[in-house]
């Protein structure tokens, strides 16, 4: 897998994941939406850790800076 995410993109995803987990933990988001938010948070954390987003690859997007 070739990295296709910049550090800024990774940080934004981790912040959003943390926010989704906090919303679930405080009971603001419950039920099906709560489970969906936890799954999305997990996906965001996983993609941030490996610096690769499969959707970016499908659409040919890369936020990773080009090294010269």
N, CA, C, O and CB atoms as a CASP TS submission, in Angstrom:
PFRMAT TS
TARGET T0000
AUTHOR 0000-0000-0000
METHOD Language model
MODEL 1
PARENT N/A
ATOM      1  N   UNK     1       0.831  -1.175   0.000  1.00  0.00           N
ATOM      2  CA  UNK     1       0.000   0.000   0.000  1.00  0.00           C
ATOM      3  C   UNK     1       0.881   1.246   0.000  1.00  0.00           C
ATOM      4  O   UNK     1       1.779   1.388   0.829  1.00  0.00           O
ATOM      5  CB  UNK     1      -0.948  -0.006   1.206  1.00  0.00           C
ATOM      6  N   UNK     2       0.616   2.116  -0.914  1.00  0.00           N
ATOM      7  CA  UNK     2       1.338   3.373  -1.005  1.00  0.00           C
ATOM      8  C   UNK     2       0.589   4.421  -0.185  1.00  0.00           C
ATOM      9  O   UNK     2      -0.632   4.537  -0.293  1.00  0.00           O
ATOM     10  CB  UNK     2       1.496   3.826  -2.489  1.00  0.00           C
ATOM     11  N   UNK     3       1.305   5.175   0.624  1.00  0.00           N
ATOM     12  CA  UNK     3       0.676   6.194   1.454  1.00  0.00           C
ATOM     13  C   UNK     3       0.002   7.236   0.576  1.00  0.00           C
ATOM     14  O   UNK     3       0.579   7.701  -0.407  1.00  0.00           O
ATOM     15  CB  UNK     3       1.707   6.857   2.382  1.00  0.00           C
ATOM     16  N   UNK     4      -1.242   7.606   0.942  1.00  0.00           N
ATOM     17  CA  UNK     4      -1.944   8.626   0.181  1.00  0.00           C
ATOM     18  C   UNK     4      -2.625   9.656   1.092  1.00  0.00           C
ATOM     19  O   UNK     4      -3.544  10.354   0.665  1.00  0.00           O
ATOM     20  CB  UNK     4      -2.974   7.974  -0.726  1.00  0.00           C
ATOM     21  N   UNK     5      -2.168   9.748   2.356  1.00  0.00           N
ATOM     22  CA  UNK     5      -2.738  10.703   3.299  1.00  0.00           C
ATOM     23  C   UNK     5      -1.638  11.564   3.916  1.00  0.00           C
ATOM     24  O   UNK     5      -0.586  11.059   4.310  1.00  0.00           O
ATOM     25  CB  UNK     5      -3.527   9.971   4.399  1.00  0.00           C
ATOM     26  N   UNK     6      -1.892  12.859   3.993  1.00  0.00           N
ATOM     27  CA  UNK     6      -0.936  13.765   4.628  1.00  0.00           C
ATOM     28  C   UNK     6      -1.119  13.729   6.142  1.00  0.00           C
ATOM     29  O   UNK     6      -2.103  13.187   6.645  1.00  0.00           O
ATOM     30  CB  UNK     6      -1.106  15.211   4.093  1.00  0.00           C
ATOM     31  N   UNK     7      -0.174  14.302   6.851  1.00  0.00           N
ATOM     32  CA  UNK     7      -0.267  14.363   8.310  1.00  0.00           C
ATOM     33  C   UNK     7      -1.482  15.168   8.758  1.00  0.00           C
ATOM     34  O   UNK     7      -2.134  14.810   9.738  1.00  0.00           O
ATOM     35  CB  UNK     7       1.007  14.972   8.897  1.00  0.00           C
ATOM     36  N   UNK     8      -1.789  16.245   8.051  1.00  0.00           N
ATOM     37  CA  UNK     8      -2.958  17.059   8.380  1.00  0.00           C
ATOM     38  C   UNK     8      -4.231  16.240   8.250  1.00  0.00           C
ATOM     39  O   UNK     8      -5.104  16.308   9.115  1.00  0.00           O
ATOM     40  CB  UNK     8      -3.030  18.297   7.476  1.00  0.00           C
ATOM     41  N   UNK     9      -4.344  15.476   7.191  1.00  0.00           N
ATOM     42  CA  UNK     9      -5.491  14.614   6.957  1.00  0.00           C
ATOM     43  C   UNK     9      -5.619  13.580   8.077  1.00  0.00           C
ATOM     44  O   UNK     9      -6.720  13.308   8.555  1.00  0.00           O
ATOM     45  CB  UNK     9      -5.370  13.918   5.592  1.00  0.00           C
ATOM     46  N   UNK    10      -4.500  13.014   8.486  1.00  0.00           N
ATOM     47  CA  UNK    10      -4.504  12.011   9.555  1.00  0.00           C
ATOM     48  C   UNK    10      -4.962  12.617  10.874  1.00  0.00           C
ATOM     49  O   UNK    10      -5.743  12.000  11.599  1.00  0.00           O
ATOM     50  CB  UNK    10      -3.109  11.396   9.719  1.00  0.00           C
ATOM     51  N   UNK    11      -4.486  13.823  11.196  1.00  0.00           N
ATOM     52  CA  UNK    11      -4.859  14.480  12.445  1.00  0.00           C
ATOM     53  C   UNK    11      -6.349  14.814  12.450  1.00  0.00           C
ATOM     54  O   UNK    11      -7.026  14.619  13.459  1.00  0.00           O
ATOM     55  CB  UNK    11      -4.023  15.755  12.654  1.00  0.00           C
ATOM     56  N   UNK    12      -6.855  15.313  11.336  1.00  0.00           N
ATOM     57  CA  UNK    12      -8.273  15.641  11.236  1.00  0.00           C
ATOM     58  C   UNK    12      -9.126  14.393  11.455  1.00  0.00           C
ATOM     59  O   UNK    12     -10.140  14.453  12.152  1.00  0.00           O
ATOM     60  CB  UNK    12      -8.585  16.271   9.867  1.00  0.00           C
ATOM     61  N   UNK    13      -8.730  13.271  10.871  1.00  0.00           N
ATOM     62  CA  UNK    13      -9.477  12.028  11.039  1.00  0.00           C
ATOM     63  C   UNK    13      -9.459  11.542  12.490  1.00  0.00           C
ATOM     64  O   UNK    13     -10.471  11.054  12.994  1.00  0.00           O
ATOM     65  CB  UNK    13      -8.907  10.952  10.124  1.00  0.00           C
ATOM     66  N   UNK    14      -8.329  11.671  13.152  1.00  0.00           N
ATOM     67  CA  UNK    14      -8.240  11.236  14.554  1.00  0.00           C
ATOM     68  C   UNK    14      -9.103  12.133  15.446  1.00  0.00           C
ATOM     69  O   UNK    14      -9.751  11.641  16.370  1.00  0.00           O
ATOM     70  CB  UNK    14      -6.764  11.255  15.040  1.00  0.00           C
ATOM     71  N   UNK    15      -9.118  13.436  15.181  1.00  0.00           N
ATOM     72  CA  UNK    15      -9.951  14.359  15.955  1.00  0.00           C
ATOM     73  C   UNK    15     -11.435  14.038  15.752  1.00  0.00           C
ATOM     74  O   UNK    15     -12.203  14.023  16.714  1.00  0.00           O
ATOM     75  CB  UNK    15      -9.658  15.824  15.551  1.00  0.00           C
ATOM     76  N   UNK    16     -11.833  13.785  14.516  1.00  0.00           N
ATOM     77  CA  UNK    16     -13.229  13.430  14.239  1.00  0.00           C
ATOM     78  C   UNK    16     -13.590  12.111  14.915  1.00  0.00           C
ATOM     79  O   UNK    16     -14.681  11.981  15.471  1.00  0.00           O
ATOM     80  CB  UNK    16     -13.473  13.333  12.718  1.00  0.00           C
ATOM     81  N   UNK    17     -12.691  11.138  14.874  1.00  0.00           N
ATOM     82  CA  UNK    17     -12.934   9.849  15.526  1.00  0.00           C
ATOM     83  C   UNK    17     -13.105  10.041  17.031  1.00  0.00           C
ATOM     84  O   UNK    17     -14.008   9.459  17.632  1.00  0.00           O
ATOM     85  CB  UNK    17     -11.776   8.865  15.239  1.00  0.00           C
ATOM     86  N   UNK    18     -12.252  10.846  17.634  1.00  0.00           N
ATOM     87  CA  UNK    18     -12.361  11.106  19.069  1.00  0.00           C
ATOM     88  C   UNK    18     -13.689  11.786  19.399  1.00  0.00           C
ATOM     89  O   UNK    18     -14.329  11.456  20.397  1.00  0.00           O
ATOM     90  CB  UNK    18     -11.186  11.976  19.548  1.00  0.00           C
ATOM     91  N   UNK    19     -14.094  12.724  18.570  1.00  0.00           N
ATOM     92  CA  UNK    19     -15.368  13.412  18.766  1.00  0.00           C
ATOM     93  C   UNK    19     -16.535  12.433  18.685  1.00  0.00           C
ATOM     94  O   UNK    19     -17.450  12.497  19.507  1.00  0.00           O
ATOM     95  CB  UNK    19     -15.540  14.526  17.725  1.00  0.00           C
ATOM     96  N   UNK    20     -16.515  11.533  17.713  1.00  0.00           N
ATOM     97  CA  UNK    20     -17.583  10.549  17.578  1.00  0.00           C
ATOM     98  C   UNK    20     -17.650   9.615  18.790  1.00  0.00           C
ATOM     99  O   UNK    20     -18.738   9.272  19.251  1.00  0.00           O
ATOM    100  CB  UNK    20     -17.385   9.736  16.304  1.00  0.00           C
ATOM    101  N   UNK    21     -16.497   9.208  19.298  1.00  0.00           N
ATOM    102  CA  UNK    21     -16.466   8.343  20.480  1.00  0.00           C
ATOM    103  C   UNK    21     -16.998   9.091  21.700  1.00  0.00           C
ATOM    104  O   UNK    21     -17.740   8.516  22.497  1.00  0.00           O
ATOM    105  CB  UNK    21     -15.032   7.836  20.745  1.00  0.00           C
ATOM    106  N   UNK    22     -16.635  10.349  21.857  1.00  0.00           N
ATOM    107  CA  UNK    22     -17.131  11.147  22.985  1.00  0.00           C
ATOM    108  C   UNK    22     -18.643  11.321  22.890  1.00  0.00           C
ATOM    109  O   UNK    22     -19.344  11.216  23.897  1.00  0.00           O
ATOM    110  CB  UNK    22     -16.438  12.528  23.023  1.00  0.00           C
ATOM    111  N   UNK    23     -19.145  11.584  21.694  1.00  0.00           N
ATOM    112  CA  UNK    23     -20.595  11.723  21.518  1.00  0.00           C
ATOM    113  C   UNK    23     -21.324  10.432  21.895  1.00  0.00           C
ATOM    114  O   UNK    23     -22.401  10.478  22.491  1.00  0.00           O
ATOM    115  CB  UNK    23     -20.922  12.107  20.065  1.00  0.00           C
ATOM    116  N   UNK    24     -20.747   9.296  21.553  1.00  0.00           N
ATOM    117  CA  UNK    24     -21.354   8.014  21.914  1.00  0.00           C
ATOM    118  C   UNK    24     -21.247   7.771  23.419  1.00  0.00           C
ATOM    119  O   UNK    24     -22.209   7.324  24.043  1.00  0.00           O
ATOM    120  CB  UNK    24     -20.683   6.863  21.139  1.00  0.00           C
ATOM    121  N   UNK    25     -20.100   8.058  23.996  1.00  0.00           N
ATOM    122  CA  UNK    25     -19.867   7.798  25.418  1.00  0.00           C
ATOM    123  C   UNK    25     -20.752   8.668  26.312  1.00  0.00           C
ATOM    124  O   UNK    25     -21.152   8.238  27.394  1.00  0.00           O
ATOM    125  CB  UNK    25     -18.399   8.035  25.759  1.00  0.00           C
ATOM    126  N   UNK    26     -21.056   9.870  25.873  1.00  0.00           N
ATOM    127  CA  UNK    26     -21.897  10.762  26.672  1.00  0.00           C
ATOM    128  C   UNK    26     -23.379  10.515  26.442  1.00  0.00           C
ATOM    129  O   UNK    26     -24.214  11.115  27.119  1.00  0.00           O
ATOM    130  CB  UNK    26     -21.569  12.205  26.359  1.00  0.00           C
ATOM    131  N   UNK    27     -23.716   9.657  25.513  1.00  0.00           N
ATOM    132  CA  UNK    27     -25.121   9.342  25.254  1.00  0.00           C
ATOM    133  C   UNK    27     -25.801  10.309  24.316  1.00  0.00           C
ATOM    134  O   UNK    27     -27.019  10.249  24.148  1.00  0.00           O
ATOM    135  CB  UNK    27     -25.868   9.307  26.531  1.00  0.00           C
ATOM    136  N   UNK    28     -25.047  11.200  23.698  1.00  0.00           N
ATOM    137  CA  UNK    28     -25.625  12.145  22.737  1.00  0.00           C
ATOM    138  C   UNK    28     -26.076  11.413  21.479  1.00  0.00           C
ATOM    139  O   UNK    28     -27.122  11.725  20.909  1.00  0.00           O
ATOM    140  CB  UNK    28     -24.606  13.248  22.377  1.00  0.00           C
ATOM    141  N   UNK    29     -25.284  10.446  21.054  1.00  0.00           N
ATOM    142  CA  UNK    29     -25.622   9.624  19.890  1.00  0.00           C
ATOM    143  C   UNK    29     -25.824   8.201  20.402  1.00  0.00           C
ATOM    144  O   UNK    29     -24.914   7.606  20.980  1.00  0.00           O
ATOM    145  CB  UNK    29     -24.495   9.688  18.770  1.00  0.00           C
ATOM    146  N   UNK    30     -27.019   7.662  20.186  1.00  0.00           N
ATOM    147  CA  UNK    30     -27.325   6.323  20.700  1.00  0.00           C
ATOM    148  C   UNK    30     -27.954   5.469  19.604  1.00  0.00           C
ATOM    149  O   UNK    30     -28.208   5.936  18.493  1.00  0.00           O
ATOM    150  CB  UNK    30     -28.269   6.407  21.924  1.00  0.00           C
ATOM    151  N   UNK    31     -28.196   4.225  19.940  1.00  0.00           N
ATOM    152  CA  UNK    31     -28.874   3.319  19.017  1.00  0.00           C
ATOM    153  C   UNK    31     -28.044   3.004  17.790  1.00  0.00           C
ATOM    154  O   UNK    31     -26.822   2.866  17.858  1.00  0.00           O
ATOM    155  CB  UNK    31     -30.187   3.906  18.594  1.00  0.00           C
ATOM    156  N   UNK    32     -28.730   2.895  16.678  1.00  0.00           N
ATOM    157  CA  UNK    32     -28.071   2.544  15.421  1.00  0.00           C
ATOM    158  C   UNK    32     -27.054   3.604  15.022  1.00  0.00           C
ATOM    159  O   UNK    32     -25.958   3.276  14.567  1.00  0.00           O
ATOM    160  CB  UNK    32     -29.105   2.363  14.308  1.00  0.00           C
ATOM    161  N   UNK    33     -27.409   4.862  15.188  1.00  0.00           N
ATOM    162  CA  UNK    33     -26.472   5.937  14.826  1.00  0.00           C
ATOM    163  C   UNK    33     -25.228   5.898  15.698  1.00  0.00           C
ATOM    164  O   UNK    33     -24.137   6.239  15.239  1.00  0.00           O
ATOM    165  CB  UNK    33     -27.150   7.308  14.951  1.00  0.00           C
ATOM    166  N   UNK    34     -25.380   5.490  16.935  1.00  0.00           N
ATOM    167  CA  UNK    34     -24.228   5.363  17.820  1.00  0.00           C
ATOM    168  C   UNK    34     -23.274   4.283  17.352  1.00  0.00           C
ATOM    169  O   UNK    34     -22.058   4.472  17.352  1.00  0.00           O
ATOM    170  CB  UNK    34     -24.681   5.068  19.231  1.00  0.00           C
ATOM    171  N   UNK    35     -23.834   3.144  16.950  1.00  0.00           N
ATOM    172  CA  UNK    35     -23.002   2.047  16.446  1.00  0.00           C
ATOM    173  C   UNK    35     -22.319   2.457  15.146  1.00  0.00           C
ATOM    174  O   UNK    35     -21.136   2.182  14.946  1.00  0.00           O
ATOM    175  CB  UNK    35     -23.852   0.773  16.227  1.00  0.00           C
ATOM    176  N   UNK    36     -23.064   3.113  14.268  1.00  0.00           N
ATOM    177  CA  UNK    36     -22.483   3.580  13.002  1.00  0.00           C
ATOM    178  C   UNK    36     -21.354   4.568  13.272  1.00  0.00           C
ATOM    179  O   UNK    36     -20.319   4.523  12.607  1.00  0.00           O
ATOM    180  CB  UNK    36     -23.567   4.236  12.109  1.00  0.00           C
ATOM    181  N   UNK    37     -21.546   5.461  14.245  1.00  0.00           N
ATOM    182  CA  UNK    37     -20.495   6.439  14.548  1.00  0.00           C
ATOM    183  C   UNK    37     -19.249   5.760  15.102  1.00  0.00           C
ATOM    184  O   UNK    37     -18.136   6.193  14.806  1.00  0.00           O
ATOM    185  CB  UNK    37     -21.007   7.480  15.545  1.00  0.00           C
ATOM    186  N   UNK    38     -19.411   4.700  15.905  1.00  0.00           N
ATOM    187  CA  UNK    38     -18.253   3.973  16.417  1.00  0.00           C
ATOM    188  C   UNK    38     -17.508   3.239  15.295  1.00  0.00           C
ATOM    189  O   UNK    38     -16.279   3.177  15.297  1.00  0.00           O
ATOM    190  CB  UNK    38     -18.693   2.978  17.495  1.00  0.00           C
ATOM    191  N   UNK    39     -18.257   2.687  14.345  1.00  0.00           N
ATOM    192  CA  UNK    39     -17.619   2.009  13.210  1.00  0.00           C
ATOM    193  C   UNK    39     -16.848   3.014  12.365  1.00  0.00           C
ATOM    194  O   UNK    39     -15.715   2.748  11.963  1.00  0.00           O
ATOM    195  CB  UNK    39     -18.673   1.276  12.343  1.00  0.00           C
ATOM    196  N   UNK    40     -17.447   4.156  12.095  1.00  0.00           N
ATOM    197  CA  UNK    40     -16.765   5.203  11.323  1.00  0.00           C
ATOM    198  C   UNK    40     -15.522   5.686  12.066  1.00  0.00           C
ATOM    199  O   UNK    40     -14.477   5.904  11.453  1.00  0.00           O
ATOM    200  CB  UNK    40     -17.719   6.392  11.049  1.00  0.00           C
ATOM    201  N   UNK    41     -15.631   5.852  13.381  1.00  0.00           N
ATOM    202  CA  UNK    41     -14.476   6.266  14.178  1.00  0.00           C
ATOM    203  C   UNK    41     -13.357   5.230  14.079  1.00  0.00           C
ATOM    204  O   UNK    41     -12.186   5.588  13.950  1.00  0.00           O
ATOM    205  CB  UNK    41     -14.882   6.475  15.653  1.00  0.00           C
ATOM    206  N   UNK    42     -13.714   3.957  14.139  1.00  0.00           N
ATOM    207  CA  UNK    42     -12.716   2.894  14.016  1.00  0.00           C
ATOM    208  C   UNK    42     -12.028   2.905  12.664  1.00  0.00           C
ATOM    209  O   UNK    42     -10.812   2.732  12.573  1.00  0.00           O
ATOM    210  CB  UNK    42     -13.360   1.547  14.244  1.00  0.00           C
ATOM    211  N   UNK    43     -12.810   3.109  11.616  1.00  0.00           N
ATOM    212  CA  UNK    43     -12.245   3.173  10.263  1.00  0.00           C
ATOM    213  C   UNK    43     -11.303   4.372  10.143  1.00  0.00           C
ATOM    214  O   UNK    43     -10.222   4.259   9.566  1.00  0.00           O
ATOM    215  CB  UNK    43     -13.375   3.264   9.201  1.00  0.00           C
ATOM    216  N   UNK    44     -11.718   5.524  10.692  1.00  0.00           N
ATOM    217  CA  UNK    44     -10.874   6.717  10.634  1.00  0.00           C
ATOM    218  C   UNK    44      -9.548   6.499  11.361  1.00  0.00           C
ATOM    219  O   UNK    44      -8.495   6.903  10.868  1.00  0.00           O
ATOM    220  CB  UNK    44     -11.609   7.914  11.236  1.00  0.00           C
ATOM    221  N   UNK    45      -9.596   5.867  12.523  1.00  0.00           N
ATOM    222  CA  UNK    45      -8.367   5.612  13.279  1.00  0.00           C
ATOM    223  C   UNK    45      -7.475   4.634  12.519  1.00  0.00           C
ATOM    224  O   UNK    45      -6.267   4.846  12.417  1.00  0.00           O
ATOM    225  CB  UNK    45      -8.696   5.059  14.688  1.00  0.00           C
ATOM    226  N   UNK    46      -8.063   3.570  11.987  1.00  0.00           N
ATOM    227  CA  UNK    46      -7.285   2.574  11.250  1.00  0.00           C
ATOM    228  C   UNK    46      -6.610   3.190  10.026  1.00  0.00           C
ATOM    229  O   UNK    46      -5.420   2.971   9.799  1.00  0.00           O
ATOM    230  CB  UNK    46      -8.183   1.411  10.824  1.00  0.00           C
ATOM    231  N   UNK    47      -7.355   3.950   9.243  1.00  0.00           N
ATOM    232  CA  UNK    47      -6.768   4.565   8.054  1.00  0.00           C
ATOM    233  C   UNK    47      -5.714   5.603   8.429  1.00  0.00           C
ATOM    234  O   UNK    47      -4.744   5.794   7.695  1.00  0.00           O
ATOM    235  CB  UNK    47      -7.859   5.213   7.199  1.00  0.00           C
ATOM    236  N   UNK    48      -5.897   6.271   9.560  1.00  0.00           N
ATOM    237  CA  UNK    48      -4.895   7.239  10.010  1.00  0.00           C
ATOM    238  C   UNK    48      -3.601   6.554  10.423  1.00  0.00           C
ATOM    239  O   UNK    48      -2.513   7.065  10.156  1.00  0.00           O
ATOM    240  CB  UNK    48      -5.439   8.060  11.172  1.00  0.00           C
ATOM    241  N   UNK    49      -3.711   5.403  11.071  1.00  0.00           N
ATOM    242  CA  UNK    49      -2.519   4.689  11.514  1.00  0.00           C
ATOM    243  C   UNK    49      -1.683   4.158  10.355  1.00  0.00           C
ATOM    244  O   UNK    49      -0.455   4.141  10.431  1.00  0.00           O
ATOM    245  CB  UNK    49      -2.914   3.549  12.412  1.00  0.00           C
ATOM    246  N   UNK    50      -2.349   3.722   9.274  1.00  0.00           N
ATOM    247  CA  UNK    50      -1.612   3.155   8.143  1.00  0.00           C
ATOM    248  C   UNK    50      -1.363   4.182   7.029  1.00  0.00           C
ATOM    249  O   UNK    50      -0.692   3.875   6.044  1.00  0.00           O
ATOM    250  CB  UNK    50      -2.371   1.963   7.580  1.00  0.00           C
ATOM    251  N   UNK    51      -1.898   5.390   7.183  1.00  0.00           N
ATOM    252  CA  UNK    51      -1.730   6.478   6.196  1.00  0.00           C
ATOM    253  C   UNK    51      -2.233   6.101   4.809  1.00  0.00           C
ATOM    254  O   UNK    51      -1.696   6.558   3.800  1.00  0.00           O
ATOM    255  CB  UNK    51      -0.265   6.874   6.103  1.00  0.00           C
ATOM    256  N   UNK    52      -3.253   5.275   4.764  1.00  0.00           N
ATOM    257  CA  UNK    52      -3.804   4.848   3.476  1.00  0.00           C
ATOM    258  C   UNK    52      -5.322   4.830   3.560  1.00  0.00           C
ATOM    259  O   UNK    52      -5.893   4.236   4.474  1.00  0.00           O
ATOM    260  CB  UNK    52      -3.262   3.449   3.071  1.00  0.00           C
ATOM    261  N   UNK    53      -5.971   5.481   2.607  1.00  0.00           N
ATOM    262  CA  UNK    53      -7.427   5.498   2.521  1.00  0.00           C
ATOM    263  C   UNK    53      -7.839   4.808   1.228  1.00  0.00           C
ATOM    264  O   UNK    53      -7.497   5.279   0.143  1.00  0.00           O
ATOM    265  CB  UNK    53      -7.984   6.956   2.581  1.00  0.00           C
ATOM    266  N   UNK    54      -8.571   3.694   1.327  1.00  0.00           N
ATOM    267  CA  UNK    54      -8.989   2.982   0.121  1.00  0.00           C
ATOM    268  C   UNK    54      -9.858   3.828  -0.825  1.00  0.00           C
ATOM    269  O   UNK    54      -9.762   3.689  -2.045  1.00  0.00           O
ATOM    270  CB  UNK    54      -9.743   1.740   0.515  1.00  0.00           C
ATOM    271  N   UNK    55     -10.691   4.686  -0.272  1.00  0.00           N
ATOM    272  CA  UNK    55     -11.516   5.538  -1.134  1.00  0.00           C
ATOM    273  C   UNK    55     -10.667   6.535  -1.919  1.00  0.00           C
ATOM    274  O   UNK    55     -10.971   6.843  -3.072  1.00  0.00           O
ATOM    275  CB  UNK    55     -12.554   6.285  -0.298  1.00  0.00           C
ATOM    276  N   UNK    56      -9.610   7.036  -1.296  1.00  0.00           N
ATOM    277  CA  UNK    56      -8.693   7.915  -2.012  1.00  0.00           C
ATOM    278  C   UNK    56      -8.067   7.169  -3.186  1.00  0.00           C
ATOM    279  O   UNK    56      -7.924   7.726  -4.274  1.00  0.00           O
ATOM    280  CB  UNK    56      -7.598   8.453  -1.066  1.00  0.00           C
ATOM    281  N   UNK    57      -7.698   5.925  -2.968  1.00  0.00           N
ATOM    282  CA  UNK    57      -7.083   5.123  -4.029  1.00  0.00           C
ATOM    283  C   UNK    57      -8.063   4.892  -5.177  1.00  0.00           C
ATOM    284  O   UNK    57      -7.680   4.967  -6.344  1.00  0.00           O
ATOM    285  CB  UNK    57      -6.596   3.776  -3.471  1.00  0.00           C
ATOM    286  N   UNK    58      -9.321   4.613  -4.851  1.00  0.00           N
ATOM    287  CA  UNK    58     -10.333   4.369  -5.891  1.00  0.00           C
ATOM    288  C   UNK    58     -10.528   5.611  -6.759  1.00  0.00           C
ATOM    289  O   UNK    58     -10.629   5.512  -7.982  1.00  0.00           O
ATOM    290  CB  UNK    58     -11.679   3.952  -5.252  1.00  0.00           C
ATOM    291  N   UNK    59     -10.580   6.780  -6.118  1.00  0.00           N
ATOM    292  CA  UNK    59     -10.832   8.016  -6.850  1.00  0.00           C
ATOM    293  C   UNK    59      -9.564   8.722  -7.319  1.00  0.00           C
ATOM    294  O   UNK    59      -9.642   9.781  -7.942  1.00  0.00           O
ATOM    295  CB  UNK    59     -11.624   8.947  -5.994  1.00  0.00           C
ATOM    296  N   UNK    60      -8.407   8.154  -7.031  1.00  0.00           N
ATOM    297  CA  UNK    60      -7.144   8.723  -7.493  1.00  0.00           C
ATOM    298  C   UNK    60      -6.725   9.969  -6.751  1.00  0.00           C
ATOM    299  O   UNK    60      -6.022  10.814  -7.306  1.00  0.00           O
ATOM    300  CB  UNK    60      -7.234   9.032  -8.935  1.00  0.00           C
ATOM    301  N   UNK    61      -7.146  10.100  -5.495  1.00  0.00           N
ATOM    302  CA  UNK    61      -6.831  11.275  -4.692  1.00  0.00           C
ATOM    303  C   UNK    61      -5.622  10.963  -3.816  1.00  0.00           C
ATOM    304  O   UNK    61      -5.475   9.844  -3.327  1.00  0.00           O
ATOM    305  CB  UNK    61      -8.050  11.705  -3.826  1.00  0.00           C
ATOM    306  N   UNK    62      -4.771  11.944  -3.624  1.00  0.00           N
ATOM    307  CA  UNK    62      -3.652  11.787  -2.701  1.00  0.00           C
ATOM    308  C   UNK    62      -3.386  13.135  -2.044  1.00  0.00           C
ATOM    309  O   UNK    62      -3.131  14.128  -2.727  1.00  0.00           O
ATOM    310  CB  UNK    62      -2.375  11.252  -3.435  1.00  0.00           C
ATOM    311  N   UNK    63      -3.447  13.164  -0.708  1.00  0.00           N
ATOM    312  CA  UNK    63      -3.137  14.393   0.017  1.00  0.00           C
ATOM    313  C   UNK    63      -1.711  14.354   0.544  1.00  0.00           C
ATOM    314  O   UNK    63      -1.255  15.287   1.206  1.00  0.00           O
ATOM    315  CB  UNK    63      -4.125  14.605   1.171  1.00  0.00           C
ATOM    316  N   UNK    64      -1.018  13.272   0.245  1.00  0.00           N
ATOM    317  CA  UNK    64       0.365  13.115   0.680  1.00  0.00           C
ATOM    318  C   UNK    64       1.268  14.008  -0.167  1.00  0.00           C
ATOM    319  O   UNK    64       1.181  14.001  -1.395  1.00  0.00           O
ATOM    320  CB  UNK    64       0.811  11.630   0.583  1.00  0.00           C
ATOM    321  N   UNK    65       2.140  14.781   0.495  1.00  0.00           N
ATOM    322  CA  UNK    65       3.020  15.664  -0.277  1.00  0.00           C
ATOM    323  C   UNK    65       3.983  14.858  -1.149  1.00  0.00           C
ATOM    324  O   UNK    65       4.438  13.781  -0.762  1.00  0.00           O
ATOM    325  CB  UNK    65       3.810  16.588   0.665  1.00  0.00           C
ATOM    326  N   UNK    66       4.280  15.389  -2.313  1.00  0.00           N
ATOM    327  CA  UNK    66       5.186  14.727  -3.257  1.00  0.00           C
ATOM    328  C   UNK    66       6.620  14.977  -2.825  1.00  0.00           C
ATOM    329  O   UNK    66       7.016  16.120  -2.599  1.00  0.00           O
ATOM    330  CB  UNK    66       4.955  15.232  -4.711  1.00  0.00           C
ATOM    331  N   UNK    67       7.392  13.916  -2.711  1.00  0.00           N
ATOM    332  CA  UNK    67       8.804  14.059  -2.339  1.00  0.00           C
ATOM    333  C   UNK    67       9.649  14.154  -3.596  1.00  0.00           C
ATOM    334  O   UNK    67       9.489  13.366  -4.529  1.00  0.00           O
ATOM    335  CB  UNK    67       9.274  12.871  -1.456  1.00  0.00           C
ATOM    336  N   UNK    68      10.564  15.141  -3.612  1.00  0.00           N
ATOM    337  CA  UNK    68      11.423  15.338  -4.780  1.00  0.00           C
ATOM    338  C   UNK    68      12.809  14.849  -4.513  1.00  0.00           C
ATOM    339  O   UNK    68      13.673  14.934  -5.386  1.00  0.00           O
ATOM    340  CB  UNK    68      11.462  16.792  -5.183  1.00  0.00           C
TER
END
